[in-house]
């Protein structure tokens, strides 16, 4: 595993001043019933909504130009930030309202002024990822898109059979485990990516990645060992609450 920690002061602060786009418009159906009448980015960790925990982490990295793409229950998210003046005064906060969802990549076409390297991320994740390290890696690789990734162990609670063309069993694996690098939902984009996204046309992020690869664009994965949880399901949310309570100081440092 490569070590991408900063080794000298000259390379520190790579993410400072970049714009960030946070996707905060999903319905969060997997997190029901929490998200039926409540936007998923506002679910609390302790007494702080997950999206504010994320924004506070961006601020610590010098990332203060932040755009939220909104859809489901957008007015509740806006109302929350109207009452968080002390936070909002530290940043430039913009909103993009989508009447019809255009997907986790398609919504970028509605964000104006993305003409330099920028960050994109889901608004429902908990991480202590170092954005400086991520951006520096992206630039060193000369990538058009870099996807932050985290090892995730998958347990299959079944007996798995392997057999040949004659149906003869060649291997039996009882409750196997496998490790995969998964997308953390945090990305570094070059503006050249936007030419692959048509305004008003639905496009999810996995489709965008396939499109870039098919066009021989340089897409990279950044492997990280940071804390990370995607708050997509009730059990993930419970684990995120526990992790935040136990490791809160880790999310306050870079």
Secondary structure, DSSP 4 states (H G I P E B T S, - for coil): ----S--SGGGTTTTTT-EEEEE-----GGGTTTTSSS-GGG-EETTEEHHHHHHHHHHHTT--EEEEEE-TTHHHHHHHHHT-HHHHTTSEEEEEE-SS--HHHHGGGGSTT--S-EEEEETTEEE---HHHHHHHHHHHT-SEEEEEEEEEEE--SEEEEE-TT--EEEEEES-EEEEEEEEEEEEE-GGGGGG--TTS---HHHHHHHHHHTT--EEEEEE-S-EEE--SHHHHHHHHHHHHHHHHHHT--
